Amino acid sequence: MTTRLTFHGPLSSARADTIVDRLSANHPHTVLDIGCGWGELLLRVLEAVPEARGTGIDLNETDLARGRRSAEERGLAGRVDFLAESARGTGRGPADLVLCLGASQALSDADRPTAEALRSLRRLVTDDGRVLLGEGFWERRPTETELAGMWPGARADDHLGLAELLDLAVAAGFRPEWTETATLSEWEHFESGYQADQEVWLAANPDATEVRDRLDRHRAQWMSYRGVLGMAYLTLVPVLR
C-alpha cells in the first residue's frame, strides 16, 4: 500500500532535508524515533550525522522490516535498531534528538493524547537536545457535516488549533525553535501515494468489491478533511529545569 511513499505522512523530501539540516546542526549523538514506522527521517539524520546512533520503536512489524532493509542498503545497519515495542512508559531515553511524527498517541492512553505526549517527550530528551513533533491540528474548525465524513467517531476536539498546540508545547517545558506546516501539495502527494498502487490494481480487477469499497471510503474521508486537517512540524527546545 505504501510503495509510492517516502514518508508515511504529508512530508516532502525537500522539507525533510531542511529539517534534517536544522536538527543535525545540534550534533545529536543519540536519536530516538517514537512510532518510527520505516524510519526514513531517522535514517536521513544518521546519514547527516555520522557519529549518531539511532533507535526506532514501533509495533508494526512490516514497517520495521522495511526500515531494517533500508538501513542495510544504506550502510547504516550497525548504527540503528528498529525495535517492536510500545512507547508508553519507555525507558529508551533521554536522547539528544527525539522524533515523533504523527505518533503522539503512541505515548499516551488518553483519548486526547497531545498534552501527556508532550510531557513524555520532555522526559525523553536531554536538556540540550531537540524534539521534532509532527502533530495534526485543525486549519479551521470543522463543520458537523465534515466531521461526519471523516474517520469514524471524529470530533471537533480530536485536534487543537495551531496556536493551542504551541501553547501546550510551552506548558510542557519547551520553546518552539521552528514552526512549519504541511502544504496542500504535501497532503495530496501523501494521500494519493497511499492508495495509488491499489487504485491501479483495482482498475485491472474491477470486480474486487471489498477493495473498491475500502478505497472509495478512504477517498471520501480524505475529501472531508482536505483543507481542514493540517500537520504541524514543530522543532522544540527543552527549557532547562
Contacts in CASP RR format, 6 or more apart in sequence:
PFRMAT RR
TARGET T0000
AUTHOR 0000-0000-0000
METHOD contacts of the structure
MODEL  1
MTTRLTFHGPLSSARADTIVDRLSANHPHTVLDIGCGWGELLLRVLEAVP
EARGTGIDLNETDLARGRRSAEERGLAGRVDFLAESARGTGRGPADLVLC
LGASQALSDADRPTAEALRSLRRLVTDDGRVLLGEGFWERRPTETELAGM
WPGARADDHLGLAELLDLAVAAGFRPEWTETATLSEWEHFESGYQADQEV
WLAANPDATEVRDRLDRHRAQWMSYRGVLGMAYLTLVPVLR
1 194 0 8 1.000
1 195 0 8 1.000
1 197 0 8 1.000
1 198 0 8 1.000
2 8 0 8 1.000
2 193 0 8 1.000
2 194 0 8 1.000
3 197 0 8 1.000
4 192 0 8 1.000
4 193 0 8 1.000
4 194 0 8 1.000
4 196 0 8 1.000
4 197 0 8 1.000
5 190 0 8 1.000
5 193 0 8 1.000
5 194 0 8 1.000
6 13 0 8 1.000
6 16 0 8 1.000
6 40 0 8 1.000
7 13 0 8 1.000
7 16 0 8 1.000
7 40 0 8 1.000
7 41 0 8 1.000
7 101 0 8 1.000
7 190 0 8 1.000
8 37 0 8 1.000
8 38 0 8 1.000
8 63 0 8 1.000
9 101 0 8 1.000
9 102 0 8 1.000
9 190 0 8 1.000
9 231 0 8 1.000
10 182 0 8 1.000
10 183 0 8 1.000
10 186 0 8 1.000
10 187 0 8 1.000
10 189 0 8 1.000
10 190 0 8 1.000
10 191 0 8 1.000
10 230 0 8 1.000
10 231 0 8 1.000
11 41 0 8 1.000
11 101 0 8 1.000
11 182 0 8 1.000
11 186 0 8 1.000
11 190 0 8 1.000
11 231 0 8 1.000
11 233 0 8 1.000
12 183 0 8 1.000
12 185 0 8 1.000
12 186 0 8 1.000
12 189 0 8 1.000
15 180 0 8 1.000
15 182 0 8 1.000
15 186 0 8 1.000
15 233 0 8 1.000
16 40 0 8 1.000
16 41 0 8 1.000
16 44 0 8 1.000
17 44 0 8 1.000
19 41 0 8 1.000
19 132 0 8 1.000
19 233 0 8 1.000
19 235 0 8 1.000
20 41 0 8 1.000
20 44 0 8 1.000
20 45 0 8 1.000
20 48 0 8 1.000
21 48 0 8 1.000
22 177 0 8 1.000
22 178 0 8 1.000
22 235 0 8 1.000
23 45 0 8 1.000
23 97 0 8 1.000
23 130 0 8 1.000
23 132 0 8 1.000
23 235 0 8 1.000
24 45 0 8 1.000
24 48 0 8 1.000
24 49 0 8 1.000
26 96 0 8 1.000
26 97 0 8 1.000
26 128 0 8 1.000
26 129 0 8 1.000
26 130 0 8 1.000
27 49 0 8 1.000
27 51 0 8 1.000
27 96 0 8 1.000
28 45 0 8 1.000
28 49 0 8 1.000
28 52 0 8 1.000
28 95 0 8 1.000
28 96 0 8 1.000
28 97 0 8 1.000
28 129 0 8 1.000
28 130 0 8 1.000
29 51 0 8 1.000
29 52 0 8 1.000
29 53 0 8 1.000
29 96 0 8 1.000
30 52 0 8 1.000
30 53 0 8 1.000
30 54 0 8 1.000
30 55 0 8 1.000
30 93 0 8 1.000
30 95 0 8 1.000
30 96 0 8 1.000
30 97 0 8 1.000
31 42 0 8 1.000
31 45 0 8 1.000
31 46 0 8 1.000
31 49 0 8 1.000
31 52 0 8 1.000
31 53 0 8 1.000
31 54 0 8 1.000
31 55 0 8 1.000
31 95 0 8 1.000
31 96 0 8 1.000
31 97 0 8 1.000
31 98 0 8 1.000
31 99 0 8 1.000
32 54 0 8 1.000
32 55 0 8 1.000
32 56 0 8 1.000
32 57 0 8 1.000
32 92 0 8 1.000
32 93 0 8 1.000
32 95 0 8 1.000
32 97 0 8 1.000
32 98 0 8 1.000
32 99 0 8 1.000
32 124 0 8 1.000
33 39 0 8 1.000
33 41 0 8 1.000
33 42 0 8 1.000
33 54 0 8 1.000
33 55 0 8 1.000
33 56 0 8 1.000
33 57 0 8 1.000
33 98 0 8 1.000
33 99 0 8 1.000
33 100 0 8 1.000
34 56 0 8 1.000
34 57 0 8 1.000
34 87 0 8 1.000
34 90 0 8 1.000
34 98 0 8 1.000
34 99 0 8 1.000
34 100 0 8 1.000
34 103 0 8 1.000
34 106 0 8 1.000
34 107 0 8 1.000
34 121 0 8 1.000
34 124 0 8 1.000
35 56 0 8 1.000
35 57 0 8 1.000
35 58 0 8 1.000
35 59 0 8 1.000
35 87 0 8 1.000
35 100 0 8 1.000
35 101 0 8 1.000
35 102 0 8 1.000
35 103 0 8 1.000
35 106 0 8 1.000
36 42 0 8 1.000
36 56 0 8 1.000
36 57 0 8 1.000
36 58 0 8 1.000
36 63 0 8 1.000
36 64 0 8 1.000
36 82 0 8 1.000
36 99 0 8 1.000
36 103 0 8 1.000
37 56 0 8 1.000
37 58 0 8 1.000
37 60 0 8 1.000
37 63 0 8 1.000
37 64 0 8 1.000
37 66 0 8 1.000
37 67 0 8 1.000
38 63 0 8 1.000
38 64 0 8 1.000
38 66 0 8 1.000
38 67 0 8 1.000
38 70 0 8 1.000
39 56 0 8 1.000
39 63 0 8 1.000
39 67 0 8 1.000
39 70 0 8 1.000
39 82 0 8 1.000
40 67 0 8 1.000
40 70 0 8 1.000
41 99 0 8 1.000
41 101 0 8 1.000
41 132 0 8 1.000
42 54 0 8 1.000
42 56 0 8 1.000
42 80 0 8 1.000
42 99 0 8 1.000
43 67 0 8 1.000
43 70 0 8 1.000
43 71 0 8 1.000
43 74 0 8 1.000
43 76 0 8 1.000
43 80 0 8 1.000
45 52 0 8 1.000
45 97 0 8 1.000
45 99 0 8 1.000
46 52 0 8 1.000
46 53 0 8 1.000
46 54 0 8 1.000
46 76 0 8 1.000
46 79 0 8 1.000
46 80 0 8 1.000
47 74 0 8 1.000
47 76 0 8 1.000
52 79 0 8 1.000
52 96 0 8 1.000
52 97 0 8 1.000
53 79 0 8 1.000
53 80 0 8 1.000
54 79 0 8 1.000
54 80 0 8 1.000
54 81 0 8 1.000
54 95 0 8 1.000
55 80 0 8 1.000
55 81 0 8 1.000
55 83 0 8 1.000
55 92 0 8 1.000
55 95 0 8 1.000
56 80 0 8 1.000
56 81 0 8 1.000
56 82 0 8 1.000
56 83 0 8 1.000
57 82 0 8 1.000
57 83 0 8 1.000
57 84 0 8 1.000
57 85 0 8 1.000
57 86 0 8 1.000
57 87 0 8 1.000
57 90 0 8 1.000
57 92 0 8 1.000
58 64 0 8 1.000
58 82 0 8 1.000
58 83 0 8 1.000
58 84 0 8 1.000
58 106 0 8 1.000
59 84 0 8 1.000
59 85 0 8 1.000
59 86 0 8 1.000
61 84 0 8 1.000
64 82 0 8 1.000
64 83 0 8 1.000
64 84 0 8 1.000
65 82 0 8 1.000
67 82 0 8 1.000
68 77 0 8 1.000
68 82 0 8 1.000
71 77 0 8 1.000
71 78 0 8 1.000
71 79 0 8 1.000
71 80 0 8 1.000
71 82 0 8 1.000
86 106 0 8 1.000
87 103 0 8 1.000
87 106 0 8 1.000
87 107 0 8 1.000
88 106 0 8 1.000
88 107 0 8 1.000
88 108 0 8 1.000
88 109 0 8 1.000
89 107 0 8 1.000
89 120 0 8 1.000
90 124 0 8 1.000
91 124 0 8 1.000
92 124 0 8 1.000
93 123 0 8 1.000
93 124 0 8 1.000
93 125 0 8 1.000
94 123 0 8 1.000
94 124 0 8 1.000
94 125 0 8 1.000
94 126 0 8 1.000
95 124 0 8 1.000
95 125 0 8 1.000
95 126 0 8 1.000
96 125 0 8 1.000
96 126 0 8 1.000
96 128 0 8 1.000
96 129 0 8 1.000
96 130 0 8 1.000
97 125 0 8 1.000
97 129 0 8 1.000
97 130 0 8 1.000
97 131 0 8 1.000
97 132 0 8 1.000
98 121 0 8 1.000
98 124 0 8 1.000
98 125 0 8 1.000
98 130 0 8 1.000
98 131 0 8 1.000
98 132 0 8 1.000
99 131 0 8 1.000
99 132 0 8 1.000
100 106 0 8 1.000
100 107 0 8 1.000
100 117 0 8 1.000
100 121 0 8 1.000
100 131 0 8 1.000
100 132 0 8 1.000
100 133 0 8 1.000
100 134 0 8 1.000
101 132 0 8 1.000
101 133 0 8 1.000
101 134 0 8 1.000
101 233 0 8 1.000
102 134 0 8 1.000
102 135 0 8 1.000
102 136 0 8 1.000
102 231 0 8 1.000
104 113 0 8 1.000
104 114 0 8 1.000
104 117 0 8 1.000
104 118 0 8 1.000
104 133 0 8 1.000
104 134 0 8 1.000
104 135 0 8 1.000
105 113 0 8 1.000
105 117 0 8 1.000
106 117 0 8 1.000
107 113 0 8 1.000
107 116 0 8 1.000
107 117 0 8 1.000
107 120 0 8 1.000
107 121 0 8 1.000
108 116 0 8 1.000
108 117 0 8 1.000
108 120 0 8 1.000
110 116 0 8 1.000
112 157 0 8 1.000
112 158 0 8 1.000
114 135 0 8 1.000
114 160 0 8 1.000
114 165 0 8 1.000
114 168 0 8 1.000
115 168 0 8 1.000
115 171 0 8 1.000
115 172 0 8 1.000
118 133 0 8 1.000
118 168 0 8 1.000
118 169 0 8 1.000
118 171 0 8 1.000
118 172 0 8 1.000
118 173 0 8 1.000
118 174 0 8 1.000
119 172 0 8 1.000
121 131 0 8 1.000
121 133 0 8 1.000
121 172 0 8 1.000
121 236 0 8 1.000
122 131 0 8 1.000
122 172 0 8 1.000
122 173 0 8 1.000
122 174 0 8 1.000
122 238 0 8 1.000
124 131 0 8 1.000
125 131 0 8 1.000
125 238 0 8 1.000
126 238 0 8 1.000
127 238 0 8 1.000
127 240 0 8 1.000
127 241 0 8 1.000
128 238 0 8 1.000
129 237 0 8 1.000
129 238 0 8 1.000
130 177 0 8 1.000
130 235 0 8 1.000
130 236 0 8 1.000
130 237 0 8 1.000
131 174 0 8 1.000
131 234 0 8 1.000
131 235 0 8 1.000
131 236 0 8 1.000
131 238 0 8 1.000
132 233 0 8 1.000
132 234 0 8 1.000
132 235 0 8 1.000
132 236 0 8 1.000
133 169 0 8 1.000
133 232 0 8 1.000
133 233 0 8 1.000
133 234 0 8 1.000
133 236 0 8 1.000
134 231 0 8 1.000
134 232 0 8 1.000
134 233 0 8 1.000
134 234 0 8 1.000
135 165 0 8 1.000
135 231 0 8 1.000
135 232 0 8 1.000
135 234 0 8 1.000
136 159 0 8 1.000
136 165 0 8 1.000
136 229 0 8 1.000
136 230 0 8 1.000
136 231 0 8 1.000
136 232 0 8 1.000
137 159 0 8 1.000
137 160 0 8 1.000
137 161 0 8 1.000
137 162 0 8 1.000
137 164 0 8 1.000
137 165 0 8 1.000
137 181 0 8 1.000
137 229 0 8 1.000
137 230 0 8 1.000
137 231 0 8 1.000
137 232 0 8 1.000
138 156 0 8 1.000
138 159 0 8 1.000
138 160 0 8 1.000
138 161 0 8 1.000
138 228 0 8 1.000
138 229 0 8 1.000
138 230 0 8 1.000
139 227 0 8 1.000
139 228 0 8 1.000
139 229 0 8 1.000
139 230 0 8 1.000
140 228 0 8 1.000
141 156 0 8 1.000
142 150 0 8 1.000
142 154 0 8 1.000
142 156 0 8 1.000
142 225 0 8 1.000
142 228 0 8 1.000
146 224 0 8 1.000
146 225 0 8 1.000
146 228 0 8 1.000
147 154 0 8 1.000
147 155 0 8 1.000
147 156 0 8 1.000
147 224 0 8 1.000
148 154 0 8 1.000
148 224 0 8 1.000
149 220 0 8 1.000
149 221 0 8 1.000
149 224 0 8 1.000
150 221 0 8 1.000
150 224 0 8 1.000
150 225 0 8 1.000
150 229 0 8 1.000
151 221 0 8 1.000
159 229 0 8 1.000
160 168 0 8 1.000
162 179 0 8 1.000
162 181 0 8 1.000
162 232 0 8 1.000
165 232 0 8 1.000
165 234 0 8 1.000
166 176 0 8 1.000
166 179 0 8 1.000
166 234 0 8 1.000
169 176 0 8 1.000
169 234 0 8 1.000
169 236 0 8 1.000
170 176 0 8 1.000
173 238 0 8 1.000
173 239 0 8 1.000
174 236 0 8 1.000
174 237 0 8 1.000
174 238 0 8 1.000
174 239 0 8 1.000
175 236 0 8 1.000
175 237 0 8 1.000
175 239 0 8 1.000
176 234 0 8 1.000
176 235 0 8 1.000
176 236 0 8 1.000
176 237 0 8 1.000
177 235 0 8 1.000
177 236 0 8 1.000
177 237 0 8 1.000
178 233 0 8 1.000
178 234 0 8 1.000
178 235 0 8 1.000
179 232 0 8 1.000
179 233 0 8 1.000
179 234 0 8 1.000
179 235 0 8 1.000
180 232 0 8 1.000
180 233 0 8 1.000
181 230 0 8 1.000
181 231 0 8 1.000
181 232 0 8 1.000
181 233 0 8 1.000
182 230 0 8 1.000
182 231 0 8 1.000
182 232 0 8 1.000
182 233 0 8 1.000
184 226 0 8 1.000
184 227 0 8 1.000
186 231 0 8 1.000
187 226 0 8 1.000
187 227 0 8 1.000
187 230 0 8 1.000
187 231 0 8 1.000
191 222 0 8 1.000
191 226 0 8 1.000
194 218 0 8 1.000
195 215 0 8 1.000
195 218 0 8 1.000
195 219 0 8 1.000
198 211 0 8 1.000
198 215 0 8 1.000
199 215 0 8 1.000
201 208 0 8 1.000
201 211 0 8 1.000
202 208 0 8 1.000
202 211 0 8 1.000
202 212 0 8 1.000
202 215 0 8 1.000
205 211 0 8 1.000
206 212 0 8 1.000
END
